[in-house]
Amino acid sequence: MQTSSIKATDDTEIEVFENTFKTISISILCFTFAACGIFIIADEQCGIATKMIGGWLNILFFGLGGLFILGSALYKKMERIPSLIIRDDCVCVYVQIKNKYDVIMFSDIDGFRLTKLYRTKMILIDYKPATMTKELERSSPIIQDLMASSLNTVNAIKSISTTNLAVSTDNLCAILNSKIKK
């Protein structure tokens, strides 16, 4: 039974879960914005453009966004799917859209470093040059463009978002870097 946000299954594996309170809070905030859209639609003094943009788009964007966030959090909680699995040789990052883990081998990495981009904390992955080239080559053209943009912005092609994790970003980065040194 899961009792904490970080669970060590044995000496070689650490599981990191989402912060459920944060996820529910974000969903409630989305639903609040969607409810504001309902009030805009019901207001007789608003014009048609305001009702379309401020009402219907608000309901669609925030309503569906809140449902997606809440649904994916409940799914991960019920199935006990950790967001990260840290092993001695790799870190596995759960990708919600694919419903599988992206495995990042420590042998392909020079290190991890912290950054903050637009109030969002992330752990940047510094790949070795040869591995970075392979990652870019095996990606689709759209993903290559995203990686190039990320490389220009934060000087890394991939990152681990720590916004909704139950472990602090500093501790997580220290754990990852300690695994590389082994």
N, C-alpha and C positions, 0 to 999 in steps of 0.2 A: 504494500500500500504506500502511495506517495504521501509523505508527510512534510516535505520541505520543497523549496524551489530548486535546490541543487541536490542531486542524489548521486552518491558514489555507489555504483553497482559492484565493483570490486576494485582492486588496486590499480587497474589500468583503464578504467572507464568512468567518466563523469558525465551525468546528464543534466542539462540546464533547461528549465521549463519557463513558460511565459508567466508574467505577473497577472493573475486572473483579475485582481482588483482594477488594475490599469485598463485592461481590455474592456471590462464591463463599464468603466467610467467613460471611455472613448465611445462606446456604443450608445450610452445614455446621452452623451453630448450630441452625437449624430442624430438621434431620434428627436432631441429637442429642436435642432435646426429644421428637421423635417416637419415638426409640428408648427414651427413659425411659418413655413411654406403654406400650410393649411390655412392659417390665419390671414395670410396675404391673399390667398385665393378667395376667401370668404368676405374680404373687405370690399364694400361697394365703391369706395372712393378711388381704388387703384385702377389704373388703366390696363388695357389688355397686354401691353408689353411687360408691365411690372408683374402681372399675374403669371405670364408665361415664364419669364426669366426668374423672378424672385419667388414664385410659387411652385410651379410644376417642376422646373429644373432643380430647385432646392429639395423638393420631396424625392425626386428620382435619385439625385446624387447622394444626399445624406441618408435618405431612407434605405436605399439599396446598399450603400456603404456600411451603414450601421448593422444591417442584417448580415452582410458578408463577414464583417469583423466578429460579430457575436456568434454566428454559425461556425466559423472556422475555429474560434476559441473553444466553443463547446465540443466540437469534434475532436480537437487535440486533447482536451481535458478528459473526455470519455474514453478515448482510445489510448490515453497516457503516452502521447507522442511528444518527446522532448524537442525543443527548438534547436538545441545543439547537443551533440555527443562528442566529447573529447576523449580520445584514446591516446595511447603512447605513440602511435605512428601517424595519426591523422585527426582531423576535426571534421565532423559531419554536420552540415548545415541543412536544416529542413526547408524545402522549397514548397510552399503551400500550393501553388498552381500545378506543379508537376506531381504533388503528393509523394515525393521521394526525397532522399538526401543527396546533397551535392558533397562529394568527398574531396577534401583538400589534404593532400599528403604533406607532412612536415618536411619530407626530403626535398620537396619542390619549392620551399619557402625560405627566404632569408630572415624574415621576422614579421612581427605584428606591431602596429603602432596605433596610438589613439589619435582621433581627430574629432572636431566638432564642426559640422557644416549646417548652417541655418538652424541652430539650436538642437540639432540631432547628433547624438554621440554615436560614433562608429568605430569599429576596429578595422583598420586598413590592412590588407594582405600584401606584403612585399614579396612577389615571386622572384625567383632566380631568372636571369635574362633568357636562358634557353627555354624554360618552362613558360615564361610569359609569351614567347613567340608561338609555342605550341598551342597555348590557350586561345590566342587570337586566331590562329589558323583553323582550328577545329570548330570555331563558333560561326553562327550564321551572320550574314552581312549586317543585319539590324543589331545583333548583339555586339559585333565588332565596332559599330558606330558608338554604341553605349559605352563600351570599354574604352574607346579612344577619348570620348568625352570625359569619362571618369579619370583617365590618365592625365588629361589636361587640367582638370579641376583639383584633384587631390593627390596626384602622382601615384596612383595605384589603379589596377584594372578591376579589382574586386574588393568588396568590403563585407563585413558582418555587421548588420544593424543590431544594436543593443537597446533600442528604444523601449521595447516592451518585455525585456527579460527581467527575471527576478533577482539577478546577480548584478552587482555594480560593474560598470564598464572597466574600471581600473583593475579590479580583481580578476575579471575574465581575461583581460589582456596579459596580466602577469602570469596567470595559469597557462595560457597558450604559449607565451615566450619561454616559460620554464620547460614545457614539453619539447620545444625545439632544441634547447640546450642539451637535453638528455641524448 
